[in-house]
Amino acid sequence: MTLRFKEWTLAASYPSGTSHGSPYRYDTHVPVLFFGAQVIAKTLAEPVGTVDVAPTLAEFLGIQPPAQIDGRSLASLVTTR
């Protein structure tokens, strides 16, 4: 038997506030937006994650992120350079 919480409800271990990680679209599909002079308006068909934000911002700023960082830079996918 697979346990799935009723949509739009919190798990019993979270009496208040919020939880994350449900299998529903409102938890799994969250927009990631970048703004800037060279950023182009574009919707990516491939999945991206919140772990991709830090490496992308690091590339925009010309900073080398730590080698063990999770995620990947999306800068080449969202800019004109």
C-alpha positions in Angstrom: 0.0 0.0 0.0 1.4 3.4 -1.0 0.7 6.3 1.4 -0.2 9.6 -0.2 -1.4 12.6 1.6 -4.6 14.3 0.6 -3.9 17.1 -1.8 -3.6 20.6 -0.2 -3.2 19.3 3.4 -0.1 19.2 5.7 1.4 16.0 7.0 0.5 15.2 10.6 4.1 16.0 11.7 3.6 19.6 10.6 0.9 21.0 12.8 1.5 24.5 11.5 3.6 26.2 8.8 4.4 24.3 5.6 5.9 21.2 4.3 7.6 20.4 1.0 8.1 17.3 -1.1 4.6 16.2 -1.8 4.1 14.5 -5.2 1.7 17.2 -6.4 2.4 19.7 -9.1 2.2 22.7 -6.7 5.2 21.3 -4.8 7.2 19.9 -7.7 6.9 22.7 -10.3 8.1 26.0 -9.0 9.3 28.8 -11.4 12.9 29.9 -11.3 13.3 33.4 -12.8 16.5 35.3 -13.7 16.5 39.0 -14.7 19.3 41.0 -16.3 20.5 42.9 -19.3 21.6 39.8 -21.2 19.0 37.4 -19.9 16.5 36.4 -22.6 12.8 35.6 -22.1 12.7 31.9 -22.4 10.9 28.8 -21.0 13.2 25.8 -20.6 11.6 22.5 -21.4 14.2 20.6 -19.3 13.9 20.3 -15.5 15.9 22.6 -13.4 16.2 22.7 -9.6 16.8 25.2 -6.8 20.3 23.8 -6.6 21.0 25.3 -10.0 20.4 28.9 -8.8 23.7 29.3 -6.9 26.0 28.1 -9.7 24.1 30.3 -12.2 24.4 33.4 -10.0 28.1 32.6 -9.5 28.7 32.5 -13.2 26.8 35.8 -13.7 29.0 37.4 -11.1 32.3 35.8 -12.4 32.7 33.8 -9.1 34.1 30.3 -9.1 31.7 28.2 -6.9 33.1 25.3 -4.8 33.8 22.2 -6.8 31.5 20.1 -4.6 28.5 22.3 -5.1 25.3 20.6 -6.2 23.6 21.9 -9.3 24.8 23.3 -12.6 24.9 26.8 -14.1 22.0 27.7 -16.4 23.7 30.9 -17.6 24.5 29.6 -21.1 20.8 28.6 -21.5 19.3 31.9 -20.4 21.7 34.6 -21.8 22.6 36.0 -25.1 26.4 35.6 -24.5 
